[in-house]
């Protein structure tokens, strides 16, 4: 056979193999485009947007191209998620509770004393075995980040016990009726507010007490409300978290899990940011809680959690997980031998 013919057949065979391999190779999928609404009280320059910009870079490697839209009004970010204007939203756990009661119970009063306890809780939630609890109805939790403990700010340092809060005006989030219930239980008068005005009401003397993470001390100028004789009760009542809530039909399950993994891997970074901000608080405002008063605080908060659980506001499984974490860290607690949660 002519060498030219053989050469032509060889080239044809190589070409067939090459194009056959191309046809058999899986095509690289184009990234999916999604919109994420981010609540950050400080706007584009705020810490939550900084966190989410880093998340967005990582998400590109998962095949997710996220457009971040900042909102300084948390209520609007939540409503846009419900309306489908955004595919996911980053909001506080107070706003997240209607989308997922299990993760929305993380901030149960007195349930998580500090960052060490919170780390263990979030480690459980980030594990793939918890994936089924991350989705409720049409929504899925795609990540949780710490936002700091909520401390009591008072305009009078003498309001340093639960009993002395009786009759005082306490700003509560009006979209969260449980806060009003707990405040009334203390004997204080709940004053419905939101994140846009609770600080100004405190600074202007319209309310006597607020609860807030230390990270907002400077941005919201809370030192104005503390001056001259106020205090921050050095006993966090609960741990606030930021939660990314996505519409489950808009995100593949594997991307949602990778996102949860990402948030937990960066837990220490987020805590470091919070601790640096807390160091900006003038130590003169911090008012320690006497050891003799702590049992009263814990008992009151336990009763409140059980009551709210029985009313259907708190998720019992989450309360049980939190109790197990508390007992893992301190097995001498009375609840470890006689649990009610």
N, C-alpha and C positions, 0 to 999 in steps of 0.2 A: 504494500500500500504506500501511496505517495506520502512523503514526510510532511508535505504541506497540509494534506488532509488530516493526518494524525495530529499535527499541531493544532489544527482548527478544532478537531473533536475534543482535544484536551482542554483548550480554552473554554469551549462551550460547557464541558463538564464542570470546570471550576466555577464558571459563572452561575451555573444552576445550583451548585452547592452553596455558593455565597448568598444568592438571593433566597434560597431555601432557609438558610440559617437566619437571615433577616426576618423572614416571615414568621419563623418559629419563635424568635426572641420576643419576650414581652415588652410592649411599648412602655416607656416611662410616662406614668400618668401625670397630667398637668395638675398643679396644686389647686385645691378647691379654695374659692374666695368666700370669706365670711366676714361679717361685721360684728365687732365686739364693742359694746357700750361700756365705758369705764367711769365709775363714779370716783371723782377726786375733788375734794372740797377746795383744793388749791389750783385746780385746772390743769393745763398742760404741763406746768412746771412742778406739779405735785409728786409725792413719793409713789403713789399707786400707778400713775402713768409711767414713771421710770421703771418700775417693776414689770409692767406689762409690755413695755418696749423690748426689754430683754426676753420676755416670754415669746414675743412675736418672732424674734430672730430664731429662737430655738424651734418654734412651730413650723418654720419653713422647711426644716429637715424632716418633718412628719408629713409633708405634703399639704400644709395648711397656710394659706396666705390671708392673714387677718388684718382688717382695716380697723384701727382703733379710733373710737369716737368718744371724746371726753365729755362728761356732764358734771357740773358742780351741784346739781340738784339730784339727789339720790332717787327721789320719787319718780322723776321723769325717766331716768335710766331704767327703772323697774317697769314702768308702764310701756316703754318702747320694746322691752323684751316680750311682754305679754302680747303686744300688738304685732309682733313679728318684724318691727322696724330694725331690730338688731337680732342676730342669731345667738348671742350670748351677752351677759352683763356681769360686771364685777361690782358687787354691792356688799354691805355689811350683812352679817348673819341675821340681824333683825329683819331686814328686807328679804333675806333668802328663805326664811322659815316657811312661808306659804308655798314655796316651790319644792322644799324638801324638809319635812319636819325633823327627820333624823339628824341631819347636819345643822339644822336650825336650832337644835337644842344644845349645841356645843356651848352657847353662852348662858346656859341655865345658871341662875344665881348661886354662887358659892360652890359650884360643881368642879371647877378647875382652878386650884389655888395659884398656879404660877406657870412659867414657860416650860419647866421640866415635865409637869403633868400634861400640858397641852401637847408637847412633842410626842408623848406616848399615844395619846388619843389620835393625833393626826397620822402617826405611823400606821396604826390599825386601818384608818380610813383610806390611806393611799395604797394599801395592799390589794392586789387583784381579787382576793377573796371577798372584799367588801364592795366589789363593783355593783352587785345587785342592789345594795342599799343606796348607792349614789344616784340611781334613777328612780324617780317617782312621777307617774303620769307622763306627760310629754316633756319633762325637763330632766337634765342630768347635771350633777355637780362635777365640774371639770378641774377643780383645784381649790385649795383652802390655804390662806396665809394668815399668820398672826397679825393683829392690829393693836395689841396691848391690853393690859388689864384696865378695867373701868374703875376709877377711883372716885370717892366722894369729895367734891369741892364745896366748902361751906364759907359763907361770908362772916361767920362768927366762930372763932376758935373754940368757944365754949360748947358748941354743938358737936361734942366728941363722943357721944353714946347714942344708941338707938332711941333711948327714952327721951333724950333732949331734942330729938328731931320732931317730936310731937307738935303739931300745930304749925310747923314751918312749911313754906311753899317750896315744893320740889318739882323741878322741870322734868317731864317725862315725854317720851316720843309718842305723839298722839296716834300714830299708826300701829302702835304695839300696846294693846289694852292690858297686857300682863304687867307692864311697868307700873301703870296706875294702880293695879291691884296690889302689887308688892309694896308700893309707897304708902298706900292707904293702910296696909297691914302694920306698917311702922308707926302709924298715927300721924304721919305728915299729910299735907294737902297736895295732891298731884295737880300740876299745871300743864296742860297739853301744849307741846312745843314740837319743833322739828329741828333738823341739823342746821337749818339756816338762821334760826333765831334763838335757840336755847342759850347760846353763849352771850348774846347781847342782852338777853333778859337777866342773866346772872351779873354781867358787868354793870348793868344799869340799876341793879338792886330790885328788879321786879320779882325775882325768885331768890330764895335763900340758899338753895342747894341744887347742885347738878351732879351727874355722874359722867365722867369722860376719861378716855385714855390720856396719859401724860403727853403723848405725841402732839396733841392739839393745844397744849399750854401756850406755846409761842404764837402759832398761826392765828389762834382765836383770841389772843391777848387776855387770857383768863386771869393774869396777875392783876388786871384792873378790878375784877370782881372780888378778888382775894384781899385787896388793899382796903383798909390798913390792918384789919384784925382777923382775917380769914385763915383758913388752913385746908390742906389736903390730907384727908384721913389715910394714913399709910397702911391700907388694907384693901387690896383689890377685891371688889365684890364679884366680878366675873371676868372672863377672858373674851374680848371681842375678836372676831375674825372677819376677814374679807373672803368672800366666796364667789367663784366664777360659776354662774349658772347658765347652761346652754340648752338650747332646744334640741332634744335628743335626735330628732329626725334630720338635723342639719350637720351632725358630727358623727363620723364612724366611731364605733365603740373603742377601737384601738387608739384613735387619736385622743379620745376623752381620757383613756387610761394613761397614755403618755403624758398628758397635761397634768394629771393628778400626781404622777411620779415626779414631774418637773418641780411642781410647787413644793413637795415635801423635801426633795433634794436641796432646795434653796432655803429651807427653814432657818438654818443658823444665820444665813445672810440677812434674812428679814428681822430676826431677833436682834442682831447687832445694830441694825438701823434704829429699831425701837429703843434699845438701851442707850444709844448715843443721844437720841432726842430727849429721853428721860433725864439725862444728865444736865440738860439745859434748864431744868426746873430749879429754882432757888431753894436750897435745902431748908431755909427758914420757914417755908410753908408746910413742910411735912410734919404731921402730927401722929406720933405712934399710938397704936391701940394697946392699952394695958393688957397683959396676958390674962388677967382675971376677967376681962370682958369678952375674950375670944370665944369661950364656950357659948355665951349668949348669942353672939353673931352666928356661929355655926348652926346652933339649934334653930334659930329663927329662919335661916336660909333653907335648912333641910325641910322644915315644915312647909315653907313656901314652895319648894320644888315638888314635894309630894302632892300638895294641893293642886298645883298647876298641872301635874301629870294626870291626876284623877279627873280633872276637868277637860282633859284632852289637848291641852296646850303644849306640853312637853312630851317628847317621845321616851317611853319607858326603857327601851333597849339602850338608847344613848345614856340615860341616867345610870343604868346598870353598868355600862362600860366605864363611865367616869368614876363610879364607886370602886370598881375593880382596880383602876389605875391609882386612885388615892390609897387603896390598901396595899398595892404593890410597893408603893414608895414608903408608906408608913403603916405597917401591919398592926400597930398598937391602937389604932383608931377603934373606937367602940363599934362603929358601923361594920367593921370587918367581921365581927362575931355575931352581930345582931342586925343584919341589913334590912332596910325598909325600901330600898331602891333596887 
